Amino acid sequence: MPLLHATAFLKSPGDSPTGPVAVLFGSQRHLLRQAFDALRSQVLSGDEENEISLTRFAGKETEWKTVRDELRTVSMWGDVRLVVVEEADTFVTAHRASLEQYVKSPSKKSVLVLSVKSWPKNTRLAKMVAQDGLTVECSELKGTALMRWLSDCCLTEHDKQITRDAAALTVEMAGTDLGLLSQELAKAAAYVGTAKKITVDDVRAVVGGWATKTAFNMIDALIGGRLNQSLTMLDKLLSAGESPHRILGAIGFSFRRIAAAVEAARHGVRLKDALAKTGIFANRIGESASHLRRIGRPQAEKIHAHLLQADSQLKGGSRISERVALEQLLVRLSGRSAG
């Protein structure tokens, strides 16, 4: 069978027969867990009584002979045995030849599941499994795929929609780990109660808790011309141990939209219309426009460059500290020189 990403497999697990060997690989533990749950339900027919036919092994502590004997054992409680080797990277490396032999002549009454971080598709074993087994990729999602996953998760698990900007902000503040994102979506869904849509304001209220609220209050103070207040809030965030990268994510989320509006205005679009089209809320358009007029066009056109510079500095592209890099960014975004 062709390799499937977990997001495709989970939509319709029954369309993908497991075969004698199934491989789940990737870094996203949330997807690995979901994919295995779907596979287990499929192999064991969703019957809790059949759970006795499930055996788990820790890959770092297990020998092939032990796994092989379990695979060859006839189940007394169900039609099929499900044998799982977790964290199996070293196990596969140590017993690759034995696994290749097993795939040639597998047990007809057992399914072997290998859960690994890495699964190069050009190896002989991977090609053999692909012929008659199931290979599910549980890797990190990015870009459009991640936005689609967030939207689908909100709809299927919480019966709610999430706006694109709210989804983007959730990623900015919580990162790309799907397990953490799932938790943050659950918090946002509980926060909105009976409302059917999760908005940016809802995400600002709950994702990341106090730190997120403070970060956006810091941004609001900066746009409102209160640089000293903004710098004070930055100090509180950093002193409380908040990640500089998360702080930059919040700043970038707001100012990338302002930078896009500046570019549109440069091409003749009325400033307030440009701000509205980039997704800035109606109640913040006036203050954002005032901020841009206050700092002037030359400084406004440097916003995007300032964000890129700060991102590079936080990733090790400068000898200055993360604190200084963020302080300088706020000063520059305020329209003043940071030296």
Summary of the structure (lengths in Angstrom):
residues: 339
radius of gyration: 25.7
end to end distance: 59.3
largest distance: 78.4
contacts: 1058
relative contact order: 0.09
helix: 64%
strand: 10%
